[in-house]
Amino acid sequence: MSYPSLFRKIPAGRISAGIIALLIVVVVQNAPAQTRTLRIVAYNIEADIGVTNKQSTFTNIMTSAAAGAPLPGLIAPPTNSTAVQAGGVLEGIGEEVVNGDAARPLDILALEETTSNPLTVTPIVNGLNAFYSFNGVAVVYTNSSYQATESGGDTGDGNGPNAIVYNTSTVQLLASVPVDPSGGTSKLGSSSGEYREVMRYEFAPAGITATTTNEFYIYVSHYKSGGSSDATPRGEEAQIVRADSATLPATARILYVGDFNTGTTSEAMYKTLIGTGINQAVDPLNPSGNTTLDFDDSSSSPYAYAQTDSSIYLEYRDDYEMMTTNVFYDYGNGLKLVPETYHPFGNNGTTAYKGTANASSNTSLTNLVTGAPISAAQLLIDLTGGSDHLPIYADYTIPMPSPVINNVSLAGTNLVFSAGNAATNGVYTLLTSTNLLTALTNWTPLATNISSGNSFTLTLTNGFNSSSSAHFFALSFK
């Protein structure tokens, strides 16, 4: 019998003379490529302003330590700020099934309008850690220790610094780099167009060596707010961002996220980001680069599903996740957008123009995973109580090493699998099939194992039956 090149038969001497009839075939180095899915969120949480929101239940205000934690609405219901386990917006994002893509805890959370790491970011980290586990393993969140700078230094005026929170179980933060105007932070403001320090974060999957094929970058921006008079500084900031991104490799995989404060594609800022050149951006809602669209301000707009501001008065598309063309179109090998997953959380176009997300007509959150600990109705309350913005997010895949079964041995009736080329703390499923030609997605799962390092051992109790037919085994990354 012959086998495809990506399989091999374990030599009979590795088993025992009495059971040579057992045929075991395992995946080796040429196994199909595997990926990890990442849920990446951008959210203006408006934790740096007083209660000026039109919604009387707006509760996400952290202007002093006395305000306490957790932040109501974001990681707990506004009606019970101590009930972290009851959910909140950030937990709810992880409960959504998007276009068939499975629910999963958020992996990266890009934040705008924080006050400081201790006041707003740390409570979010603590709340997420109190809630989440994934595949039976506790999820550990943390944040970049770098505190971005804001012009004026006033945490109560809507200039709060950008920040990042991430899931250490799935990604590793390699660098936190401020992207400043010429002259540094002293030039933040009207002289440069950049009012809030832009941050560039560099990531790679957790548990494996970072390489040029698995690293990616996220620029977190909060462009100048206001009407046409502020279009000029927004354009100037976009030029700073594009100039910085041009210093990265031409094949870099980049996300440009944050509160862009415009929904008009004719604006200089938008044109600069999607303009040709090294690491140009693509807007998933406008991949052709049409510069005559207006996502804002129209009761008859066909783009109601794109609007994120305000959560109680939806009329603007302020919040974005743009990306380089290789991420959007899946060129080369690296971070890739999962098609049809980009969207505002809490808006699918069923909310009336200038209406509240917490409306009976809103059907955007009817796709929560079965058994979710939070209801759609509660999430809509949390959204309108948590921030004046809706979060925006999408799912992405990133390449991971294919695990290899190096050896199979018997211990009584137990099968012992020795595996290598694994990701530290990676979650794997042992699959089996009696037909080598069956698609791997239809193989039967037998067991899961959390690797403790690059190699691990898995014992399948009573896995050997001398009367059974030939079986094939493979490891699949979850």
Sequence and secondary structure as in RCSB ss.txt:
>XXXX:A:sequence
MSYPSLFRKIPAGRISAGIIALLIVVVVQNAPAQTRTLRIVAYNIEADIGVTNKQSTFTNIMTSAAAGAPLPGLI
APPTNSTAVQAGGVLEGIGEEVVNGDAARPLDILALEETTSNPLTVTPIVNGLNAFYSFNGVAVVYTNSSYQATE
SGGDTGDGNGPNAIVYNTSTVQLLASVPVDPSGGTSKLGSSSGEYREVMRYEFAPAGITATTTNEFYIYVSHYKS
GGSSDATPRGEEAQIVRADSATLPATARILYVGDFNTGTTSEAMYKTLIGTGINQAVDPLNPSGNTTLDFDDSSS
SPYAYAQTDSSIYLEYRDDYEMMTTNVFYDYGNGLKLVPETYHPFGNNGTTAYKGTANASSNTSLTNLVTGAPIS
AAQLLIDLTGGSDHLPIYADYTIPMPSPVINNVSLAGTNLVFSAGNAATNGVYTLLTSTNLLTALTNWTPLATNI
SSGNSFTLTLTNGFNSSSSAHFFALSFK
>XXXX:A:secstr
    TTEEE  GGGS GGGTT  EEEE TT   EEEEEEEEEEE  TTS S SS TT     SSGGG SS TTTS
S TT TT GGG  HHHHHTTB BTTB     SEEEEES   IIIIIHHHHHHHHHH EETTEE  EEE S    B
GGG TTTT    EEEEETTTEEEEEEEEE  TT GGG STTTS  B EEEEEEEETTS   TTT EEEEEEE   
SSGGGHHHHHHHHHHHHHHHTTS TT  EEEEEE    BTTSHHHHHHHSSSTT EEBTTBTT  SS B SS TT
 TTGGG  B TTS  B  EEEEEEHHHHHT SSS EE TT  EETT SS S TT  SS TT  TTTTB TT SS 
HHHHHHHHHHH SB  EEEEEEEEE   EEEEEEEETTEEEEEEES  TT EEEEEEES TTS GGGSEEEEEEE
 SSS EEEEETT   TTS  EEEEEEE 
